[in-house]
C-alpha cells in the first residue's frame, strides 16, 4: 500500500470547519483520515507542513491546454502536443489537479489526457470536450468542427463522443478571438442547440456553451445546457432563466482583464474589445453572484491567458462578491459539483481522491498566496511545483 502522511498544516476542507495544525493520511491515492494528532502509517512518505495552508486540489472548468498560439488553420499542428505538455505542467504547478478542457486542436486534448492518465507526462486530471462545434464560419471555426442544422450538429456531437469527449462544447455566439467578430451575434438556433443536448444526454453527458448575448444564454438554458461560458449579458431576465434551469455560469472574467492589461501581445482592436467586454460584464456578474447563480471557476487559459493563472480568476470573483472563501469553495467543491464529481473531488474528506495543494500563504486572507504552491498532490502522488514550472517552454 502506498501511503503519504502530511502533518501540521492548516486544512481548508471545503466541506466543514477549517482545521489548524491537522494531519492528513493518504493511502493508495485516497484520503484515509483528516484530523489532529494522527499516526503516520508504517512506511509512509512524510511531508512536514507546519505553517502551510492546505486546500483541495483546485479545479479549472474552462481550459484550453492543447490550443496554443499556432497558425489559425484547421489541420493538425505538429508542435501542438509539445506545447500541450508544457501547458499541463504549468497548470499542475499552480495547484490545479483537475481541468475541464473545452476545446483542443484536432483532439490533441484527448491525446494529452491519455498521456497524463498513462503516466507519460505530468498534468492535471482532464475531462475533455474534444473539438468545439460551431456553425460554418463561427467563433474560432478553424480549430473547431463546423456543422449546420440540427442533424449535422447531432452527428458532430456523436463524433466528439466517439473520439472520447465526455462533455460537448458549442460556440453559440460570436466572441473576441478575431477582430472581425461580432460578440453579440447568435450563431446556433434553438433547434441546433437542443440537438446537441439530446445527443449528449443520450450518453449521460452534458453540454457547455460559449455564449455572450442574453438571448443566446436564455435559449441555451431553456433547452437544458449545463454551463454557460463567459456569460457576458446578464440582465435580470437572463439571470432568472439561469436560476430556473439550474445551470452554472463560468465567467472567465480574468482573461478579459488580462488581455486589456497586457495589450502588447494582441492586436489593438482585440485589446479594445476585451476592455469593453470586461467593463460590460463586471456589473452584471456582481448581480448574478448576488442573486445566487452558481458560478464556476474557469480561466480560459491557452491562447490569451497563462496556464498557471487560476489565482487571478479567484481574486476577481472574490472582488465581484464571492469573497475569498466563497471563490475558493467554488474552485474546489463547487467545480467538482458542476462536473458531477462531488463524491470524488473538491473536498478533503475520507474516501475522496487525494488531490491537494499546499501554500505558504493563506489564500483566505490574500489571493496572492495562489502564486506559488509549495506542494501539489494529485491522486496521492506528490509533485514539486518548482520543478514543474522549470520545464523549458518552446520559443
C-alpha positions in Angstrom: 0.0 0.0 0.0 1.4 3.4 -1.0 1.0 5.8 1.9 1.5 9.6 2.4 1.4 11.4 5.7 1.1 15.2 5.7 1.4 16.8 9.1 0.9 20.1 10.7 -1.0 22.1 8.0 -3.9 24.4 8.4 -6.5 22.4 6.4 -9.4 24.0 4.4 -11.6 21.0 3.6 -14.3 22.9 1.6 -16.7 20.7 3.4 -16.7 21.8 7.0 -14.6 23.8 9.6 -11.0 24.7 9.0 -8.6 22.5 10.9 -5.5 24.1 12.4 -2.3 22.0 12.7 -4.0 18.9 11.3 -2.8 15.8 9.7 -3.9 14.0 6.5 -3.4 10.3 5.9 -3.3 9.2 2.2 -3.5 5.6 1.2 -3.5 4.3 -2.3 -4.4 7.6 -3.8 -7.3 8.4 -1.5 -7.7 10.3 1.7 -7.9 7.9 4.7 -8.1 10.3 7.6 -8.1 14.0 8.4 -7.6 15.5 11.9 -5.2 16.4 14.7 -2.6 14.1 16.2 -2.9 11.2 13.7 -0.4 8.5 13.4 1.7 8.1 10.3 1.2 4.7 8.6 4.2 2.5 8.7 6.5 3.2 5.7 4.6 6.3 4.7 6.3 9.2 3.0 6.0 12.2 5.4 5.5 15.8 4.3 6.2 18.3 7.1 3.6 21.0 6.6 4.0 23.3 9.6 3.0 26.8 8.6 1.5 25.7 5.3 -2.2 26.1 4.2 -3.8 23.1 2.6 -6.7 23.2 0.2 -8.3 20.6 -2.0 -6.7 20.4 -5.4 -8.0 23.3 -7.4 -10.3 22.6 -10.4 -10.4 24.8 -13.5 -13.6 24.2 -15.6 -12.6 26.2 -18.6 -9.1 25.5 -20.1 -7.5 25.0 -23.5 -4.3 23.1 -22.7 -4.0 21.9 -26.3 -4.8 25.2 -28.1 -1.6 27.2 -28.2 -0.8 30.2 -30.3 -0.4 28.4 -33.6 -1.4 29.5 -37.1 -5.2 29.7 -37.4 -5.7 26.7 -39.8 -7.8 23.6 -39.4 -5.2 21.0 -40.0 -3.2 19.4 -37.1 -0.1 21.4 -36.0 2.8 19.1 -35.3 4.2 21.2 -32.4 0.8 21.4 -30.6 1.5 18.2 -28.4 4.7 19.7 -27.1 3.0 23.0 -26.2 0.2 21.0 -24.6 2.6 19.0 -22.3 4.2 22.3 -21.2 0.8 23.8 -20.5 -0.3 20.8 -18.5 2.9 21.1 -16.4 2.3 24.7 -15.7 -1.3 24.1 -14.8 -0.5 21.4 -12.3 2.3 23.7 -10.8 -0.4 26.2 -9.8 -2.3 23.7 -7.7 -4.8 22.8 -10.4 -5.3 19.0 -10.2 -8.4 18.7 -12.4 -9.5 20.6 -15.5 -12.3 20.5 -18.0 -10.8 21.2 -21.3 -13.3 22.9 -23.6 -11.7 22.6 -26.9 -8.4 21.5 -28.4 -6.7 21.3 -31.8 -7.7 18.1 -33.7 -8.2 16.1 -30.5 -4.8 16.9 -29.1 -6.6 17.5 -25.8 -7.8 13.9 -25.8 -4.3 12.6 -26.5 -2.9 14.7 -23.7 -5.5 13.4 -21.3 -4.5 9.8 -22.2 -0.8 10.6 -21.8 -1.5 12.0 -18.3 -3.6 9.1 -17.3 -0.9 6.7 -18.5 1.8 8.5 -16.5 3.7 9.6 -19.6 3.6 13.3 -18.7 2.7 15.3 -15.6 -0.5 17.2 -15.6 -3.9 17.6 -14.1 -6.7 15.1 -14.5 -8.6 16.1 -17.7 -12.3 16.0 -18.6 -12.4 16.8 -22.3 -14.8 18.2 -24.9 -12.7 17.3 -27.9 -13.3 19.9 -30.7 -15.9 22.5 -30.1 -18.8 22.6 -32.5 -19.5 25.7 -34.5 -21.7 26.7 -37.4 -19.8 27.4 -40.7 -17.5 30.4 -40.1 -18.4 30.6 -36.3 -16.1 31.6 -33.4 -12.6 30.1 -33.9 -14.0 27.8 -36.6 -10.5 27.0 -37.8 -9.9 24.9 -34.6 -13.5 23.5 -34.4 -15.9 21.1 -36.1 -18.3 23.0 -38.3 -21.9 21.8 -38.5 -25.1 23.4 -39.8 -28.6 22.3 -38.9 -29.8 20.0 -36.1 -28.9 16.7 -37.8 -25.4 17.8 -38.5 -24.9 19.2 -35.0 -26.2 15.9 -33.5 -23.8 14.0 -35.7 -20.9 16.3 -34.8 -21.6 15.7 -31.1 -21.6 12.0 -31.6 -18.3 12.2 -33.4 -16.8 14.0 -30.5 -18.1 11.4 -28.0 -16.8 8.6 -30.3 -13.4 10.2 -30.0 -13.6 10.2 -26.2 -15.2 13.5 -25.2 -17.4 13.4 -22.1 -18.7 16.9 -22.4 -19.8 18.7 -25.6 -18.9 22.3 -26.3 -20.9 24.5 -28.6 -20.0 28.0 -29.8 -23.4 29.6 -30.0 -22.4 33.2 -30.3 -19.6 35.4 -31.5 -16.6 36.2 -29.3 -13.5 38.3 -29.4 -10.8 35.9 -30.8 -10.6 37.8 -34.1 -11.0 41.5 -34.9 -13.8 40.9 -37.4 -16.1 39.1 -34.9 -19.3 40.4 -33.5 -19.7 39.1 -29.9 -23.4 39.9 -29.8 -24.4 37.7 -32.7 -26.2 34.4 -32.0 -24.8 31.7 -34.3 -26.8 28.5 -33.5 -30.6 28.1 -33.5 -32.6 26.7 -30.6 -33.1 23.5 -32.6 -29.4 23.1 -33.2 -28.5 23.6 -29.5 -31.3 21.2 -28.5 -30.0 18.5 -30.9 -26.6 18.6 -29.1 -28.2 18.5 -25.7 -30.2 15.5 -26.8 -27.2 13.6 -28.3 -25.1 14.2 -25.3 -27.8 13.4 -22.8 -28.4 10.0 -24.5 -25.0 9.0 -23.4 -25.1 10.6 -20.0 -23.1 13.6 -20.9 -23.7 17.4 -20.7 -23.2 20.5 -22.9 -21.3 23.7 -22.3 -21.9 26.7 -24.5 -19.8 29.7 -25.3 -22.4 32.5 -25.1 -22.2 36.3 -24.9 -25.7 37.7 -25.6 -28.6 37.3 -23.2 -30.9 35.8 -25.8 -28.4 33.0 -26.5 -28.0 32.3 -22.8 -31.7 32.2 -22.2 -32.3 29.8 -25.1 -29.4 27.6 -24.0 -30.9 27.4 -20.5 -34.4 26.5 -21.9 -33.1 23.5 -23.8 -31.0 22.1 -21.0 -27.4 23.2 -21.3 -25.4 22.7 -18.2 -22.9 25.6 -18.2 -22.7 29.0 -19.8 -19.2 30.0 -20.7 -18.3 33.7 -20.5 -21.9 34.8 -19.9 -21.5 38.5 -20.7 -25.0 39.8 -21.0 -26.6 39.0 -17.6 -29.7 41.1 -17.3 -32.4 40.3 -14.8 -34.4 38.1 -17.2 -31.3 36.1 -18.1 -30.3 35.6 -14.5 -33.7 34.3 -13.7 -33.6 31.9 -16.6 -30.2 30.6 -15.5 -31.5 30.0 -12.0 -34.7 28.3 -13.2 -32.6 25.9 -15.3 -30.2 25.1 -12.5 -27.3 25.9 -14.9 -24.0 27.4 -13.9 -22.1 30.3 -15.4 -18.3 30.2 -15.9 -17.4 33.9 -16.3 -13.7 33.5 -17.2 -13.5 37.1 -16.0 -9.8 37.4 -15.7 -9.0 36.7 -19.3 -10.6 39.9 -20.4 -8.9 41.9 -17.7 -5.6 40.2 -18.6 -6.0 41.0 -22.4 -6.8 44.6 -21.6 -3.9 45.0 -19.2 -1.3 43.1 -21.4 -2.2 44.6 -24.7 1.2 44.3 -26.3 0.6 40.7 -27.2 -2.6 41.3 -29.1 -4.0 43.4 -31.9 -5.0 46.9 -30.7 -8.6 46.2 -31.8 -8.7 43.0 -29.6 -7.4 44.9 -26.6 -10.1 47.5 -27.0 -12.7 44.8 -27.4 -11.5 42.9 -24.4 -11.5 46.1 -22.3 -15.1 46.9 -23.4 -16.3 43.4 -22.7 -14.7 43.3 -19.3 -16.3 46.6 -18.3 -19.7 45.4 -19.8 -19.8 42.2 -17.8 -18.4 43.4 -14.4 -21.7 44.8 -13.1 -23.9 42.0 -14.4 -21.5 39.4 -12.9 -21.9 41.1 -9.5 -25.7 41.0 -9.9 -25.6 37.3 -10.8 -23.5 36.4 -7.8 -25.8 38.5 -5.5 -28.8 36.6 -7.0 -27.2 33.2 -6.1 -26.4 32.0 -9.5 -24.0 29.0 -9.4 -20.6 30.3 -10.6 -17.8 28.0 -11.8 -14.2 29.0 -11.8 -12.5 28.8 -15.2 -9.6 30.7 -16.6 -9.9 30.3 -20.4 -6.1 29.6 -20.3 -4.5 29.0 -23.6 -4.1 31.5 -26.4 -4.9 34.5 -24.3 -4.3 33.7 -20.6 -1.5 31.9 -18.7 -1.9 28.3 -17.7 -0.8 28.9 -14.1 -3.1 31.9 -13.6 -6.1 30.5 -11.7 -5.3 32.7 -8.8 -6.2 35.7 -10.9 -9.7 34.4 -11.7 -10.3 33.5 -8.0 -9.2 37.0 -6.9 -11.6 38.7 -9.4 -14.5 36.5 -8.4 -13.8 37.3 -4.8 -13.9 41.0 -5.6 -17.1 40.6 -7.6 -19.0 39.5 -4.4 -18.0 35.9 -3.7 -15.3 36.7 -1.1 -12.1 34.8 -0.9 -13.6 31.8 0.9 -16.6 31.7 -1.5 -14.3 31.8 -4.5 -12.0 29.1 -3.2 -15.0 26.9 -2.4 -16.3 27.5 -5.9 -12.9 26.5 -7.3 -12.9 23.2 -5.4 -16.2 21.7 -4.1 -18.3 23.9 -6.4 -16.4 23.0 -9.6 -16.5 19.3 -8.6 -20.3 19.5 -8.3 -20.6 21.2 -11.7 -18.6 18.3 -13.2 -20.7 15.7 -11.4 -17.7 14.6 -9.4 -18.6 15.8 -5.9 -18.2 12.3 -4.5 -14.7 12.1 -5.8 -13.1 15.5 -5.9 -13.2 19.0 -4.4 -13.2 18.3 -0.7 -10.7 16.9 1.8 -12.6 14.1 3.4 -12.1 10.3 3.9 -12.7 8.4 0.7 -12.1 11.3 -1.6 -9.2 11.3 -4.1 -6.1 12.7 -2.6 -5.9 15.9 -4.7 -4.3 18.5 -2.5 -2.4 21.8 -2.8 -0.3 23.4 0.0 0.5 27.1 0.0 3.0 29.2 2.0 0.4 31.9 2.5 -3.2 31.9 3.5 -5.4 32.2 0.4 -8.4 33.1 2.6 -6.5 36.3 3.6 -4.6 37.1 0.4 -5.2 35.8 -3.2 -1.6 36.3 -4.0 -0.9 33.1 -2.0 -2.0 31.1 -5.1 1.0 32.3 -6.9 3.4 29.6 -5.7 2.3 26.4 -4.1 4.8 24.5 -2.1 3.4 21.0 -2.8 0.8 19.7 -5.2 -0.6 16.2 -4.8 -2.8 14.5 -7.5 -4.2 11.1 -6.8 -1.7 10.6 -3.9 1.3 11.4 -6.0 3.3 14.5 -4.8 4.8 16.9 -7.3 7.3 19.7 -6.9 5.7 22.8 -8.3 9.1 24.5 -8.9 10.3 21.5 -11.0 7.0 21.6 -13.0 7.4 25.3 -13.6 11.0 24.9 -14.7 10.1 22.6 -17.6 11.6 24.7 -20.5 8.9 26.2 -22.8 9.1 26.2 -26.5 10.1 29.5 -28.0 
